[in-house]
Amino acid sequence: MKNLILLCFFIISLLDASVIEGRWHNNSSSISRGELKEIEIRGQLMRPYFKSRHGLKSLSANIALGRGNVKSSAWRVGNGILMILAQYTGNGKLYVEMSQNRYNSYNPIIKRYIFTKGSSHSNRLPFRGEWINPDPYSGIIYKIKIKRDYGVIKIKAWRRCRKGKCLIGKNIARQSGNRLYASMYDGRVSIRAEIEGMEYNRNKNRFEKLRVNITSRTNGAVNRQTIYLFRKHH
């Protein structure tokens, strides 16, 4: 009987550990450069990923203390210590508390987040970012901005004008594989766009180039064209 009880506890602890394991993503609608964006938990190891200028920057995978649905770890960063506590709270959500304490300060900077695993409700999207048409004489679209906000893909498009750029419109896009479909209208021109992701970067989980097939209507006249957009690096 004693062995059976110990076996039950062992199985329960394995189930708890499997829930918290995996790659988790920051569920905030806007993440600034340098903020914690992802956490990877594998067994007794934890690795944090931070938003950088050109994608993600990770720290080393460190031993994580804790058991079941709670893990914590610490790293030496610059002139201080970075500590992360992760706790599974149910419903596919991970509560994350990050504390950064400098050696010469008694007031640590504490930030709290809610993370989710990579799902349709994640803000991760290989199309995400700002895209520029480098050819000033090609195409009605000059710039596109794409993001996913709590599972909804949002798109905004601009054209060149005397002011530099003028908003064509914004709308919700539909995704099918490596393509997005969206429609916009600026009161004068109606646009339907098929956006195809190209040059997929596996390290950064994103496309580096877009091919856009455009069908525009102006006063009953129909025009079709294909343009190429390139990712704008900040």
Secondary structure as GFF3:
##gff-version 3
##sequence-region A 1 234
A	DSSP	alpha_helix	2	20	.	.	.	ID=ss1
A	DSSP	beta_strand	22	26	.	.	.	ID=ss2
A	DSSP	beta_strand	36	42	.	.	.	ID=ss3
A	DSSP	beta_strand	45	52	.	.	.	ID=ss4
A	DSSP	beta_strand	55	58	.	.	.	ID=ss5
A	DSSP	beta_strand	62	63	.	.	.	ID=ss6
A	DSSP	beta_strand	70	77	.	.	.	ID=ss7
A	DSSP	beta_strand	80	90	.	.	.	ID=ss8
A	DSSP	beta_strand	93	102	.	.	.	ID=ss9
A	DSSP	beta_strand	109	117	.	.	.	ID=ss10
A	DSSP	beta_strand	129	132	.	.	.	ID=ss11
A	DSSP	beta_strand	143	149	.	.	.	ID=ss12
A	DSSP	beta_strand	152	159	.	.	.	ID=ss13
A	DSSP	beta_strand	166	172	.	.	.	ID=ss14
A	DSSP	beta_strand	174	176	.	.	.	ID=ss15
A	DSSP	beta_strand	179	185	.	.	.	ID=ss16
A	DSSP	beta_strand	190	201	.	.	.	ID=ss17
A	DSSP	beta_strand	206	218	.	.	.	ID=ss18
A	DSSP	beta_strand	221	231	.	.	.	ID=ss19
###
